Amino acid sequence: METMNFALVGVGGQGVLLASDILAEVGVQAGFDVKKSEVHGMAQRGGSVLSQVRWGDKVYAPLVGKGEVDFLVSFELLEGLRWLELLKKGGIAIVNDQRLPPLAVSSGGMEYPSQERIDKALSQASKEYHIVPALAKAQELGTERATNVVLLGALSNHLDVAEEHWLKVVEERVPKKYVELNRKAFAAGREL
Amino acid sequence: MDAFGCVRRCFAIGALAARNHLLGELRQEVLLGNEAIARGIVESGCHVVASYPGTPSSEILPAVVRFKKELGLATHVEWSINEKVAYEVALAASYTGKRGAVIMKQVGLNVAADPLMSSAYTGVKGGFVIICCDDPGPHSSQTEQDTRFFAMFAKVPALDPSSPREAKEMVKAAFELSEKHRMPVILRPAIRVSHARQNITFLPVQELERPADFEKDPGRWAATPPFRYILHKELNKKLASIEEEFEKSELNACDEGQDHTLGFIAGGTSYSVLTDTLRELGLDGRFPILKIGTPHPLPQKLVADFVAGCNQVLILEEPDAVIELQVLDKHKVLGRHNGVVPSAGELTPEVISQIVTAEMDKLGLELPPETDTRELATLVADLDLPVRRPRLCPGCMHRAAFFAMKRVLGSNAIYPSDIGCYTLGLNLKAVDTCLDMGGAVTIASGLYQAYHQDGKDVPIAATIGDSTFLHAGVPALANAVHNQARFILIILDNSITAMTGMQPTADSGILADGRQGQRVAIKDLVRACGVGFIEEMDPYRVRDFEALVKRAREYSRQPDGGIAVLIAKRPCVLYDPTPLQENPVRVAVTEECDGCQYCQLAFECPALVLNEALDRVVIDRRICVNCGVCIEACPKECIVEA
């Protein structure tokens, strides 16, 4: 098969790493050769974060070039735009509707892109895009921290991988007392 | 839709193939490259493992601890005070016949260069492996240096893995090679191996009965220069026989190809990226690729034979031209020496794709229409998105200390700083230099001498983290005191090595495996260096801390004064949020705020946000941690306790 490439992007501290871990393990559960790259260190302190996951018959490198990503999952609106170049023609973008203004915006020097510009850019760059209220759904369930699992639920709708694989990995990767909450978060994501 | 349907069909086939694969009895887990390396260390029966944290190497030692605990092993693990110390602790284990491993990032080997050079001559007894992670990019380092050059410099072998799985296998190969030839061996994973994830099979641990047995041999372990000459000749012989062994080693492999108009030599991540790139261009299996897993010593005959069989050979490796430099006859070689491959930065899929495409053009090969990303590039560029720089966290105690320091000393003072989260004090204009580990103290010292010579008194305030102070700041401080330098040194003690992922420091007394060890108090060390002014305070008490900075400045100027050390002490908010939770100070911005933004510029907390509609600053409640320190950051007293 052609390798399936995912890019998960957001702001350091949003839970991008854990989400990409789960996505990688789901790929293994579903029987693929999987490679993943992630960023540690400096960028984790509130910088832009990119993690790439690749599923395929045989995958060598953990990195994906521009124009090669099938699914761009963004934890933040502006970051979703920043990494649009990664999307391949016919790629799909799933974007959390959260806005985290960078310093240049919060100090008033620059503007956060308007909803109109966001929609325009996303529609030009992707075959289809979904701006989803993942943060709000997670908050409804009681914690912002489940935003990443809500987003994975939304992504799972586009993939032919059994739900049980997803739930198994989610259960393994989150602390015991949060398993039920994350199951609900995943289900909420699937409904988005 | 078509492409997608095709992908879905193939999913089922892939799933079937791998299900069979998974039926094997051995346990598998998706591991980070660094965790796979740790598994390799443990499976090799290694007895002593020492490290100093640094991206991209920091996750190896904690994973060794994990496997040691799971398997109930007696492995000694330690976070050493610095890389030189770690190197020598693990090396000594090898003197006794046990296996030792030392782990660090690439610039850590600069610190451990002294024992590396010397131990190459003395050789080792038990297997001794140096795991040194490179950072092409660089992503989180001050240089893009290539550890394989260090291997050449020290005349020791280097192994270069291209994937987490291979990295684990190479750990074992490295121990065997080290033991066979009785010399240190370097494993050089680059960041895309260390921080990649892959499915890894767990194998049983090799049980090595190795009671410590140090055999006295002064001609080796205490060799004087005449003996060193002999050891150098011995080292040259070892290296020649290792090169001979590498000629036939399975660590190097050739992927056959029919078309010999071009061949590739590649190692490490570049090999993986090249293989994927050729496949995406529809050139899978067309050109031969020589994969080099042993970049030093380079198997010269293997390489020469490969080059002889091709019209031209393109060499892809990172971050520098180590294989290329060793190739004796370069007239067919394309690489960095003739500008085909860029000499700085990471060889990402885009870069390699561009290089390969350009060479295919020259060969007149028609490629499938390349995915044209120019349109999207223009689209994104036109959006003119604001960059998102890393910043100190809301509630970070470094911010409070920087703010107080700057408010007292102003912008004419010079602020040498160091390596750690607090380098982000750059955003507050509170960091003027960042050279290397411990550089804050030495640069402050040298700056003082340079100005003092001219009879000038310029305020100098250096900042250094707790772990960095212990790493290289102590000798620097002793030197500064001894040589009568005068400056303020603020030790930012947040009780943890935060930037690299919360490793405990010697000051906390906590050991790598979580047990309590002997505490080494920073304050006692400072006192022992002969410093006459030492004060410790929580920098959240901004006014009091400012008063301390003033006193410190006075002390550094008075006739009987000298270096003044302030220890700013408060736990990292990420590591230990309890003091904040126990004593939250909820703040609000009053309507009197005129939107002057002094707080944003001088205090730079991400939770202070300008609301343009209201034309004043507001608190972003989602990220505010209720530290209350920003009350001090408004000169017009518009930030108040709510």
Interface residues (C-beta under 8 A of the other chain):
Chain A: M1 E2 T3 M4 V11 G12 G13 D21 A24 E25 V28 A30 G31 F32 D33 V34 K35 K36 S37 E38 V39 H40 G41 M42 A43 Q44 R45 G46 G47 S48 W55 G56 D57 V59 Y60 A61 P62 L63 V64 G65 K66 G67 E68 D70 L78 E79 L81 R82 L84 E85 L87 K88 K89 G90 P101 P102 L103 A104 V105 S106 S107 G108 G109 M110 P113 R117 A121 Q124 A125 E144 D160 V161
Chain B: A3 F4 C6 V7 R8 R9 C10 F11 A12 I13 G14 A15 L16 A17 A18 R19 H21 L22 Q28 V30 L32 T55 P56 S58 E59 H139 S140 S162 S163 R192 H195 A196 R197 Q198 N199 T269 Y271 S272 V273 T275 D276 T277 E280 T348 P349 E350 S353 T371 D372 T373 L376 A377 L379 V380 L383 D384 L385 P386 V387 R388 R389 P390 R391 L392 C393 C421 L424 N427 M499 T500 G501 G595 Q597 Q600 L601 E604 P606 L608 V609 L610 E612 D620 R622
